[in-house]
């Protein structure tokens, strides 16, 4: 099996994002790399959705805030 045909800069970035050693990344089978990239792409969407709902509920801009005293 030949090493992945990616640039050195891309390899370094992917190794950091996937939290794998650079040598393992370069010799990783392409189908496994694609699977890991898909998981990585789905991860921010899941946490981003949770962050948005938390930000909306914790920003203090509820419709009843400020009108309770009147």
mmCIF file of the N, C-alpha and C atoms, coordinates in Angstrom:
data_MODEL
# 
_entry.id   MODEL 
# 
loop_
_atom_site.group_PDB 
_atom_site.id 
_atom_site.type_symbol 
_atom_site.label_atom_id 
_atom_site.label_alt_id 
_atom_site.label_comp_id 
_atom_site.label_asym_id 
_atom_site.label_entity_id 
_atom_site.label_seq_id 
_atom_site.pdbx_PDB_ins_code 
_atom_site.Cartn_x 
_atom_site.Cartn_y 
_atom_site.Cartn_z 
_atom_site.occupancy 
_atom_site.B_iso_or_equiv 
_atom_site.pdbx_formal_charge 
_atom_site.auth_seq_id 
_atom_site.auth_comp_id 
_atom_site.auth_asym_id 
_atom_site.auth_atom_id 
_atom_site.pdbx_PDB_model_num 
ATOM 1   N N  . UNK A 1 1  ? 0.844   -1.177 0.000  1.00 0.00 ? 1  UNK A N  1 
ATOM 2   C CA . UNK A 1 1  ? 0.000   0.000  0.000  1.00 0.00 ? 1  UNK A CA 1 
ATOM 3   C C  . UNK A 1 1  ? 0.892   1.243  0.000  1.00 0.00 ? 1  UNK A C  1 
ATOM 4   N N  . UNK A 1 2  ? 0.555   2.202  -0.817 1.00 0.00 ? 2  UNK A N  1 
ATOM 5   C CA . UNK A 1 2  ? 1.359   3.423  -0.892 1.00 0.00 ? 2  UNK A CA 1 
ATOM 6   C C  . UNK A 1 2  ? 0.840   4.465  0.111  1.00 0.00 ? 2  UNK A C  1 
ATOM 7   N N  . UNK A 1 3  ? 1.693   5.373  0.522  1.00 0.00 ? 3  UNK A N  1 
ATOM 8   C CA . UNK A 1 3  ? 1.256   6.431  1.444  1.00 0.00 ? 3  UNK A CA 1 
ATOM 9   C C  . UNK A 1 3  ? 0.227   7.343  0.787  1.00 0.00 ? 3  UNK A C  1 
ATOM 10  N N  . UNK A 1 4  ? -0.528  8.035  1.602  1.00 0.00 ? 4  UNK A N  1 
ATOM 11  C CA . UNK A 1 4  ? -1.537  8.964  1.093  1.00 0.00 ? 4  UNK A CA 1 
ATOM 12  C C  . UNK A 1 4  ? -0.883  10.069 0.277  1.00 0.00 ? 4  UNK A C  1 
ATOM 13  N N  . UNK A 1 5  ? -1.557  10.495 -0.752 1.00 0.00 ? 5  UNK A N  1 
ATOM 14  C CA . UNK A 1 5  ? -1.049  11.545 -1.627 1.00 0.00 ? 5  UNK A CA 1 
ATOM 15  C C  . UNK A 1 5  ? -1.600  12.899 -1.172 1.00 0.00 ? 5  UNK A C  1 
ATOM 16  N N  . UNK A 1 6  ? -1.101  13.372 -0.042 1.00 0.00 ? 6  UNK A N  1 
ATOM 17  C CA . UNK A 1 6  ? -1.510  14.678 0.487  1.00 0.00 ? 6  UNK A CA 1 
ATOM 18  C C  . UNK A 1 6  ? -0.267  15.497 0.784  1.00 0.00 ? 6  UNK A C  1 
ATOM 19  N N  . UNK A 1 7  ? -0.438  16.804 0.828  1.00 0.00 ? 7  UNK A N  1 
ATOM 20  C CA . UNK A 1 7  ? 0.712   17.671 1.078  1.00 0.00 ? 7  UNK A CA 1 
ATOM 21  C C  . UNK A 1 7  ? 1.166   17.543 2.533  1.00 0.00 ? 7  UNK A C  1 
ATOM 22  N N  . UNK A 1 8  ? 2.418   17.872 2.799  1.00 0.00 ? 8  UNK A N  1 
ATOM 23  C CA . UNK A 1 8  ? 2.924   17.806 4.174  1.00 0.00 ? 8  UNK A CA 1 
ATOM 24  C C  . UNK A 1 8  ? 2.129   18.698 5.139  1.00 0.00 ? 8  UNK A C  1 
ATOM 25  N N  . UNK A 1 9  ? 1.735   19.871 4.662  1.00 0.00 ? 9  UNK A N  1 
ATOM 26  C CA . UNK A 1 9  ? 0.975   20.785 5.528  1.00 0.00 ? 9  UNK A CA 1 
ATOM 27  C C  . UNK A 1 9  ? -0.378  20.183 5.892  1.00 0.00 ? 9  UNK A C  1 
ATOM 28  N N  . UNK A 1 10 ? -1.035  19.584 4.903  1.00 0.00 ? 10 UNK A N  1 
ATOM 29  C CA . UNK A 1 10 ? -2.327  18.952 5.146  1.00 0.00 ? 10 UNK A CA 1 
ATOM 30  C C  . UNK A 1 10 ? -2.171  17.772 6.097  1.00 0.00 ? 10 UNK A C  1 
ATOM 31  N N  . UNK A 1 11 ? -1.117  17.006 5.922  1.00 0.00 ? 11 UNK A N  1 
ATOM 32  C CA . UNK A 1 11 ? -0.876  15.848 6.784  1.00 0.00 ? 11 UNK A CA 1 
ATOM 33  C C  . UNK A 1 11 ? -0.689  16.275 8.236  1.00 0.00 ? 11 UNK A C  1 
ATOM 34  N N  . UNK A 1 12 ? 0.053   17.332 8.456  1.00 0.00 ? 12 UNK A N  1 
ATOM 35  C CA . UNK A 1 12 ? 0.290   17.809 9.819  1.00 0.00 ? 12 UNK A CA 1 
ATOM 36  C C  . UNK A 1 12 ? -1.017  18.279 10.453 1.00 0.00 ? 12 UNK A C  1 
ATOM 37  N N  . UNK A 1 13 ? -1.823  19.043 9.694  1.00 0.00 ? 13 UNK A N  1 
ATOM 38  C CA . UNK A 1 13 ? -3.100  19.534 10.216 1.00 0.00 ? 13 UNK A CA 1 
ATOM 39  C C  . UNK A 1 13 ? -4.050  18.385 10.537 1.00 0.00 ? 13 UNK A C  1 
ATOM 40  N N  . UNK A 1 14 ? -4.131  17.411 9.630  1.00 0.00 ? 14 UNK A N  1 
ATOM 41  C CA . UNK A 1 14 ? -5.012  16.267 9.864  1.00 0.00 ? 14 UNK A CA 1 
ATOM 42  C C  . UNK A 1 14 ? -4.564  15.448 11.071 1.00 0.00 ? 14 UNK A C  1 
ATOM 43  N N  . UNK A 1 15 ? -3.263  15.248 11.199 1.00 0.00 ? 15 UNK A N  1 
ATOM 44  C CA . UNK A 1 15 ? -2.751  14.483 12.333 1.00 0.00 ? 15 UNK A CA 1 
ATOM 45  C C  . UNK A 1 15 ? -3.126  15.150 13.642 1.00 0.00 ? 15 UNK A C  1 
ATOM 46  N N  . UNK A 1 16 ? -3.056  16.481 13.702 1.00 0.00 ? 16 UNK A N  1 
ATOM 47  C CA . UNK A 1 16 ? -3.424  17.198 14.920 1.00 0.00 ? 16 UNK A CA 1 
ATOM 48  C C  . UNK A 1 16 ? -4.918  17.093 15.184 1.00 0.00 ? 16 UNK A C  1 
ATOM 49  N N  . UNK A 1 17 ? -5.734  17.296 14.145 1.00 0.00 ? 17 UNK A N  1 
ATOM 50  C CA . UNK A 1 17 ? -7.181  17.265 14.319 1.00 0.00 ? 17 UNK A CA 1 
ATOM 51  C C  . UNK A 1 17 ? -7.695  15.874 14.674 1.00 0.00 ? 17 UNK A C  1 
ATOM 52  N N  . UNK A 1 18 ? -7.106  14.851 14.072 1.00 0.00 ? 18 UNK A N  1 
ATOM 53  C CA . UNK A 1 18 ? -7.543  13.484 14.332 1.00 0.00 ? 18 UNK A CA 1 
ATOM 54  C C  . UNK A 1 18 ? -6.861  12.880 15.554 1.00 0.00 ? 18 UNK A C  1 
ATOM 55  N N  . UNK A 1 19 ? -5.886  13.588 16.088 1.00 0.00 ? 19 UNK A N  1 
ATOM 56  C CA . UNK A 1 19 ? -5.144  13.146 17.277 1.00 0.00 ? 19 UNK A CA 1 
ATOM 57  C C  . UNK A 1 19 ? -4.473  11.785 17.032 1.00 0.00 ? 19 UNK A C  1 
ATOM 58  N N  . UNK A 1 20 ? -3.794  11.671 15.890 1.00 0.00 ? 20 UNK A N  1 
ATOM 59  C CA . UNK A 1 20 ? -3.027  10.470 15.562 1.00 0.00 ? 20 UNK A CA 1 
ATOM 60  C C  . UNK A 1 20 ? -1.617  10.897 15.172 1.00 0.00 ? 20 UNK A C  1 
ATOM 61  N N  . UNK A 1 21 ? -0.639  10.038 15.392 1.00 0.00 ? 21 UNK A N  1 
ATOM 62  C CA . UNK A 1 21 ? 0.724   10.375 14.961 1.00 0.00 ? 21 UNK A CA 1 
ATOM 63  C C  . UNK A 1 21 ? 0.795   10.535 13.445 1.00 0.00 ? 21 UNK A C  1 
ATOM 64  N N  . UNK A 1 22 ? 1.650   11.409 13.001 1.00 0.00 ? 22 UNK A N  1 
ATOM 65  C CA . UNK A 1 22 ? 1.795   11.700 11.574 1.00 0.00 ? 22 UNK A CA 1 
ATOM 66  C C  . UNK A 1 22 ? 2.120   10.443 10.771 1.00 0.00 ? 22 UNK A C  1 
ATOM 67  N N  . UNK A 1 23 ? 2.976   9.584  11.321 1.00 0.00 ? 23 UNK A N  1 
ATOM 68  C CA . UNK A 1 23 ? 3.350   8.360  10.614 1.00 0.00 ? 23 UNK A CA 1 
ATOM 69  C C  . UNK A 1 23 ? 2.140   7.447  10.421 1.00 0.00 ? 23 UNK A C  1 
ATOM 70  N N  . UNK A 1 24 ? 1.287   7.378  11.443 1.00 0.00 ? 24 UNK A N  1 
ATOM 71  C CA . UNK A 1 24 ? 0.087   6.544  11.329 1.00 0.00 ? 24 UNK A CA 1 
ATOM 72  C C  . UNK A 1 24 ? -0.858  7.117  10.282 1.00 0.00 ? 24 UNK A C  1 
ATOM 73  N N  . UNK A 1 25 ? -0.975  8.419  10.263 1.00 0.00 ? 25 UNK A N  1 
ATOM 74  C CA . UNK A 1 25 ? -1.852  9.070  9.291  1.00 0.00 ? 25 UNK A CA 1 
ATOM 75  C C  . UNK A 1 25 ? -1.400  8.783  7.863  1.00 0.00 ? 25 UNK A C  1 
ATOM 76  N N  . UNK A 1 26 ? -0.118  8.892  7.615  1.00 0.00 ? 26 UNK A N  1 
ATOM 77  C CA . UNK A 1 26 ? 0.396   8.724  6.256  1.00 0.00 ? 26 UNK A CA 1 
ATOM 78  C C  . UNK A 1 26 ? 0.224   7.286  5.744  1.00 0.00 ? 26 UNK A C  1 
ATOM 79  N N  . UNK A 1 27 ? 0.162   6.323  6.640  1.00 0.00 ? 27 UNK A N  1 
ATOM 80  C CA . UNK A 1 27 ? 0.022   4.931  6.226  1.00 0.00 ? 27 UNK A CA 1 
ATOM 81  C C  . UNK A 1 27 ? -1.370  4.379  6.513  1.00 0.00 ? 27 UNK A C  1 
ATOM 82  N N  . UNK A 1 28 ? -2.281  5.258  6.895  1.00 0.00 ? 28 UNK A N  1 
ATOM 83  C CA . UNK A 1 28 ? -3.646  4.849  7.177  1.00 0.00 ? 28 UNK A CA 1 
ATOM 84  C C  . UNK A 1 28 ? -4.362  4.535  5.861  1.00 0.00 ? 28 UNK A C  1 
ATOM 85  N N  . UNK A 1 29 ? -5.100  3.446  5.814  1.00 0.00 ? 29 UNK A N  1 
ATOM 86  C CA . UNK A 1 29 ? -5.870  3.156  4.598  1.00 0.00 ? 29 UNK A CA 1 
ATOM 87  C C  . UNK A 1 29 ? -6.860  4.289  4.308  1.00 0.00 ? 29 UNK A C  1 
ATOM 88  N N  . UNK A 1 30 ? -7.059  4.554  3.042  1.00 0.00 ? 30 UNK A N  1 
ATOM 89  C CA . UNK A 1 30 ? -7.867  5.695  2.639  1.00 0.00 ? 30 UNK A CA 1 
ATOM 90  C C  . UNK A 1 30 ? -9.302  5.599  3.154  1.00 0.00 ? 30 UNK A C  1 
ATOM 91  N N  . UNK A 1 31 ? -9.889  4.406  3.150  1.00 0.00 ? 31 UNK A N  1 
ATOM 92  C CA . UNK A 1 31 ? -11.276 4.287  3.600  1.00 0.00 ? 31 UNK A CA 1 
ATOM 93  C C  . UNK A 1 31 ? -11.413 4.579  5.089  1.00 0.00 ? 31 UNK A C  1 
ATOM 94  N N  . UNK A 1 32 ? -10.389 4.253  5.874  1.00 0.00 ? 32 UNK A N  1 
ATOM 95  C CA . UNK A 1 32 ? -10.426 4.552  7.302  1.00 0.00 ? 32 UNK A CA 1 
ATOM 96  C C  . UNK A 1 32 ? -10.254 6.049  7.527  1.00 0.00 ? 32 UNK A C  1 
ATOM 97  N N  . UNK A 1 33 ? -9.359  6.669  6.765  1.00 0.00 ? 33 UNK A N  1 
ATOM 98  C CA . UNK A 1 33 ? -9.170  8.113  6.869  1.00 0.00 ? 33 UNK A CA 1 
ATOM 99  C C  . UNK A 1 33 ? -10.462 8.851  6.519  1.00 0.00 ? 33 UNK A C  1 
ATOM 100 N N  . UNK A 1 34 ? -11.136 8.418  5.462  1.00 0.00 ? 34 UNK A N  1 
ATOM 101 C CA . UNK A 1 34 ? -12.394 9.056  5.076  1.00 0.00 ? 34 UNK A CA 1 
ATOM 102 C C  . UNK A 1 34 ? -13.458 8.893  6.160  1.00 0.00 ? 34 UNK A C  1 
ATOM 103 N N  . UNK A 1 35 ? -13.479 7.737  6.802  1.00 0.00 ? 35 UNK A N  1 
ATOM 104 C CA . UNK A 1 35 ? -14.426 7.508  7.897  1.00 0.00 ? 35 UNK A CA 1 
ATOM 105 C C  . UNK A 1 35 ? -14.137 8.450  9.057  1.00 0.00 ? 35 UNK A C  1 
ATOM 106 N N  . UNK A 1 36 ? -12.859 8.589  9.414  1.00 0.00 ? 36 UNK A N  1 
ATOM 107 C CA . UNK A 1 36 ? -12.478 9.483  10.508 1.00 0.00 ? 36 UNK A CA 1 
ATOM 108 C C  . UNK A 1 36 ? -12.786 10.946 10.167 1.00 0.00 ? 36 UNK A C  1 
ATOM 109 N N  . UNK A 1 37 ? -12.573 11.325 8.915  1.00 0.00 ? 37 UNK A N  1 
ATOM 110 C CA . UNK A 1 37 ? -12.883 12.688 8.489  1.00 0.00 ? 37 UNK A CA 1 
ATOM 111 C C  . UNK A 1 37 ? -14.386 12.949 8.558  1.00 0.00 ? 37 UNK A C  1 
ATOM 112 N N  . UNK A 1 38 ? -15.179 11.960 8.195  1.00 0.00 ? 38 UNK A N  1 
ATOM 113 C CA . UNK A 1 38 ? -16.637 12.110 8.279  1.00 0.00 ? 38 UNK A CA 1 
ATOM 114 C C  . UNK A 1 38 ? -17.063 12.279 9.735  1.00 0.00 ? 38 UNK A C  1 
ATOM 115 N N  . UNK A 1 39 ? -16.468 11.495 10.628 1.00 0.00 ? 39 UNK A N  1 
ATOM 116 C CA . UNK A 1 39 ? -16.776 11.623 12.056 1.00 0.00 ? 39 UNK A CA 1 
ATOM 117 C C  . UNK A 1 39 ? -16.370 13.001 12.568 1.00 0.00 ? 39 UNK A C  1 
ATOM 118 N N  . UNK A 1 40 ? -15.226 13.468 12.125 1.00 0.00 ? 40 UNK A N  1 
ATOM 119 C CA . UNK A 1 40 ? -14.736 14.780 12.537 1.00 0.00 ? 40 UNK A CA 1 
ATOM 120 C C  . UNK A 1 40 ? -15.652 15.887 12.019 1.00 0.00 ? 40 UNK A C  1 
ATOM 121 N N  . UNK A 1 41 ? -16.159 15.717 10.817 1.00 0.00 ? 41 UNK A N  1 
ATOM 122 C CA . UNK A 1 41 ? -17.053 16.719 10.232 1.00 0.00 ? 41 UNK A CA 1 
ATOM 123 C C  . UNK A 1 41 ? -18.397 16.745 10.963 1.00 0.00 ? 41 UNK A C  1 
ATOM 124 N N  . UNK A 1 42 ? -18.874 15.601 11.424 1.00 0.00 ? 42 UNK A N  1 
ATOM 125 C CA . UNK A 1 42 ? -20.146 15.541 12.134 1.00 0.00 ? 42 UNK A CA 1 
ATOM 126 C C  . UNK A 1 42 ? -20.035 16.019 13.569 1.00 0.00 ? 42 UNK A C  1 
ATOM 127 N N  . UNK A 1 43 ? -18.863 15.911 14.151 1.00 0.00 ? 43 UNK A N  1 
ATOM 128 C CA . UNK A 1 43 ? -18.662 16.282 15.550 1.00 0.00 ? 43 UNK A CA 1 
ATOM 129 C C  . UNK A 1 43 ? -18.983 17.751 15.833 1.00 0.00 ? 43 UNK A C  1 
ATOM 130 N N  . UNK A 1 44 ? -18.445 18.715 15.071 1.00 0.00 ? 44 UNK A N  1 
ATOM 131 C CA . UNK A 1 44 ? -18.759 20.117 15.362 1.00 0.00 ? 44 UNK A CA 1 
ATOM 132 C C  . UNK A 1 44 ? -20.240 20.444 15.198 1.00 0.00 ? 44 UNK A C  1 
ATOM 133 N N  . UNK A 1 45 ? -20.922 19.793 14.255 1.00 0.00 ? 45 UNK A N  1 
ATOM 134 C CA . UNK A 1 45 ? -22.344 20.043 14.067 1.00 0.00 ? 45 UNK A CA 1 
ATOM 135 C C  . UNK A 1 45 ? -23.123 19.653 15.306 1.00 0.00 ? 45 UNK A C  1 
ATOM 136 N N  . UNK A 1 46 ? -22.781 18.525 15.907 1.00 0.00 ? 46 UNK A N  1 
ATOM 137 C CA . UNK A 1 46 ? -23.492 18.066 17.095 1.00 0.00 ? 46 UNK A CA 1 
ATOM 138 C C  . UNK A 1 46 ? -23.219 18.980 18.278 1.00 0.00 ? 46 UNK A C  1 
ATOM 139 N N  . UNK A 1 47 ? -21.974 19.354 18.500 1.00 0.00 ? 47 UNK A N  1 
ATOM 140 C CA . UNK A 1 47 ? -21.658 20.221 19.632 1.00 0.00 ? 47 UNK A CA 1 
ATOM 141 C C  . UNK A 1 47 ? -22.105 21.644 19.355 1.00 0.00 ? 47 UNK A C  1 
ATOM 142 N N  . UNK A 1 48 ? -22.097 22.058 18.093 1.00 0.00 ? 48 UNK A N  1 
ATOM 143 C CA . UNK A 1 48 ? -22.519 23.402 17.745 1.00 0.00 ? 48 UNK A CA 1 
ATOM 144 C C  . UNK A 1 48 ? -24.006 23.582 18.040 1.00 0.00 ? 48 UNK A C  1 
ATOM 145 N N  . UNK A 1 49 ? -24.810 22.589 17.735 1.00 0.00 ? 49 UNK A N  1 
ATOM 146 C CA . UNK A 1 49 ? -26.237 22.647 18.013 1.00 0.00 ? 49 UNK A CA 1 
ATOM 147 C C  . UNK A 1 49 ? -26.498 22.736 19.511 1.00 0.00 ? 49 UNK A C  1 
ATOM 148 N N  . UNK A 1 50 ? -25.741 21.993 20.306 1.00 0.00 ? 50 UNK A N  1 
ATOM 149 C CA . UNK A 1 50 ? -25.899 22.034 21.751 1.00 0.00 ? 50 UNK A CA 1 
ATOM 150 C C  . UNK A 1 50 ? -25.442 23.383 22.298 1.00 0.00 ? 50 UNK A C  1 
ATOM 151 N N  . UNK A 1 51 ? -24.369 23.926 21.748 1.00 0.00 ? 51 UNK A N  1 
ATOM 152 C CA . UNK A 1 51 ? -23.876 25.221 22.200 1.00 0.00 ? 51 UNK A CA 1 
ATOM 153 C C  . UNK A 1 51 ? -24.885 26.322 21.901 1.00 0.00 ? 51 UNK A C  1 
ATOM 154 N N  . UNK A 1 52 ? -25.530 26.260 20.742 1.00 0.00 ? 52 UNK A N  1 
ATOM 155 C CA . UNK A 1 52 ? -26.503 27.281 20.375 1.00 0.00 ? 52 UNK A CA 1 
ATOM 156 C C  . UNK A 1 52 ? -27.689 27.264 21.321 1.00 0.00 ? 52 UNK A C  1 
ATOM 157 N N  . UNK A 1 53 ? -28.182 26.074 21.660 1.00 0.00 ? 53 UNK A N  1 
ATOM 158 C CA . UNK A 1 53 ? -29.344 26.001 22.537 1.00 0.00 ? 53 UNK A CA 1 
ATOM 159 C C  . UNK A 1 53 ? -28.967 26.462 23.945 1.00 0.00 ? 53 UNK A C  1 
ATOM 160 N N  . UNK A 1 54 ? -27.765 26.157 24.397 1.00 0.00 ? 54 UNK A N  1 
ATOM 161 C CA . UNK A 1 54 ? -27.320 26.622 25.705 1.00 0.00 ? 54 UNK A CA 1 
ATOM 162 C C  . UNK A 1 54 ? -27.151 28.133 25.705 1.00 0.00 ? 54 UNK A C  1 
ATOM 163 N N  . UNK A 1 55 ? -26.623 28.698 24.639 1.00 0.00 ? 55 UNK A N  1 
ATOM 164 C CA . UNK A 1 55 ? -26.403 30.138 24.560 1.00 0.00 ? 55 UNK A CA 1 
ATOM 165 C C  . UNK A 1 55 ? -27.737 30.870 24.558 1.00 0.00 ? 55 UNK A C  1 
ATOM 166 N N  . UNK A 1 56 ? -28.738 30.322 23.867 1.00 0.00 ? 56 UNK A N  1 
ATOM 167 C CA . UNK A 1 56 ? -30.039 30.964 23.821 1.00 0.00 ? 56 UNK A CA 1 
ATOM 168 C C  . UNK A 1 56 ? -30.704 30.945 25.187 1.00 0.00 ? 56 UNK A C  1 
ATOM 169 N N  . UNK A 1 57 ? -30.536 29.861 25.937 1.00 0.00 ? 57 UNK A N  1 
ATOM 170 C CA . UNK A 1 57 ? -31.194 29.766 27.232 1.00 0.00 ? 57 UNK A CA 1 
ATOM 171 C C  . UNK A 1 57 ? -30.433 30.499 28.325 1.00 0.00 ? 57 UNK A C  1 
ATOM 172 N N  . UNK A 1 58 ? -29.155 30.737 28.143 1.00 0.00 ? 58 UNK A N  1 
ATOM 173 C CA . UNK A 1 58 ? -28.377 31.354 29.212 1.00 0.00 ? 58 UNK A CA 1 
ATOM 174 C C  . UNK A 1 58 ? -27.998 32.808 28.933 1.00 0.00 ? 58 UNK A C  1 
ATOM 175 N N  . UNK A 1 59 ? -28.495 33.397 27.839 1.00 0.00 ? 59 UNK A N  1 
ATOM 176 C CA . UNK A 1 59 ? -28.096 34.766 27.540 1.00 0.00 ? 59 UNK A CA 1 
ATOM 177 C C  . UNK A 1 59 ? -28.903 35.790 28.320 1.00 0.00 ? 59 UNK A C  1 
ATOM 178 N N  . UNK A 1 60 ? -29.924 35.346 29.042 1.00 0.00 ? 60 UNK A N  1 
ATOM 179 C CA . UNK A 1 60 ? -30.669 36.267 29.890 1.00 0.00 ? 60 UNK A CA 1 
ATOM 180 C C  . UNK A 1 60 ? -31.731 37.048 29.153 1.00 0.00 ? 60 UNK A C  1 
ATOM 181 N N  . UNK A 1 61 ? -31.977 36.765 27.903 1.00 0.00 ? 61 UNK A N  1 
ATOM 182 C CA . UNK A 1 61 ? -32.959 37.528 27.149 1.00 0.00 ? 61 UNK A CA 1 
ATOM 183 C C  . UNK A 1 61 ? -34.272 36.771 27.045 1.00 0.00 ? 61 UNK A C  1 
ATOM 184 N N  . UNK A 1 62 ? -34.793 36.356 28.195 1.00 0.00 ? 62 UNK A N  1 
ATOM 185 C CA . UNK A 1 62 ? -36.079 35.680 28.193 1.00 0.00 ? 62 UNK A CA 1 
ATOM 186 C C  . UNK A 1 62 ? -37.173 36.729 28.055 1.00 0.00 ? 62 UNK A C  1 
ATOM 187 N N  . UNK A 1 63 ? -38.294 36.392 27.470 1.00 0.00 ? 63 UNK A N  1 
ATOM 188 C CA . UNK A 1 63 ? -39.349 37.374 27.247 1.00 0.00 ? 63 UNK A CA 1 
ATOM 189 C C  . UNK A 1 63 ? -39.882 37.994 28.528 1.00 0.00 ? 63 UNK A C  1 
ATOM 190 N N  . UNK A 1 64 ? -39.851 37.291 29.643 1.00 0.00 ? 64 UNK A N  1 
ATOM 191 C CA . UNK A 1 64 ? -40.411 37.829 30.868 1.00 0.00 ? 64 UNK A CA 1 
ATOM 192 C C  . UNK A 1 64 ? -39.398 38.611 31.694 1.00 0.00 ? 64 UNK A C  1 
ATOM 193 N N  . UNK A 1 65 ? -38.111 38.619 31.320 1.00 0.00 ? 65 UNK A N  1 
ATOM 194 C CA . UNK A 1 65 ? -37.137 39.351 32.115 1.00 0.00 ? 65 UNK A CA 1 
ATOM 195 C C  . UNK A 1 65 ? -37.329 40.843 31.970 1.00 0.00 ? 65 UNK A C  1 
ATOM 196 N N  . UNK A 1 66 ? -37.355 41.536 33.088 1.00 0.00 ? 66 UNK A N  1 
ATOM 197 C CA . UNK A 1 66 ? -37.503 42.995 33.063 1.00 0.00 ? 66 UNK A CA 1 
ATOM 198 C C  . UNK A 1 66 ? -38.944 43.430 33.222 1.00 0.00 ? 66 UNK A C  1 
ATOM 199 N N  . UNK A 1 67 ? -39.903 42.555 32.995 1.00 0.00 ? 67 UNK A N  1 
ATOM 200 C CA . UNK A 1 67 ? -41.312 42.925 33.104 1.00 0.00 ? 67 UNK A CA 1 
ATOM 201 C C  . UNK A 1 67 ? -41.929 42.389 34.381 1.00 0.00 ? 67 UNK A C  1 
ATOM 202 N N  . UNK A 1 68 ? -41.164 41.689 35.208 1.00 0.00 ? 68 UNK A N  1 
ATOM 203 C CA . UNK A 1 68 ? -41.711 41.115 36.414 1.00 0.00 ? 68 UNK A CA 1 
ATOM 204 C C  . UNK A 1 68 ? -41.986 42.177 37.463 1.00 0.00 ? 68 UNK A C  1 
ATOM 205 N N  . UNK A 1 69 ? -41.247 43.248 37.457 1.00 0.00 ? 69 UNK A N  1 
ATOM 206 C CA . UNK A 1 69 ? -41.401 44.282 38.464 1.00 0.00 ? 69 UNK A CA 1 
ATOM 207 C C  . UNK A 1 69 ? -42.589 45.189 38.226 1.00 0.00 ? 69 UNK A C  1 
ATOM 208 N N  . UNK A 1 70 ? -43.202 45.160 37.069 1.00 0.00 ? 70 UNK A N  1 
ATOM 209 C CA . UNK A 1 70 ? -44.316 46.077 36.785 1.00 0.00 ? 70 UNK A CA 1 
ATOM 210 C C  . UNK A 1 70 ? -45.656 45.457 36.946 1.00 0.00 ? 70 UNK A C  1 
# 
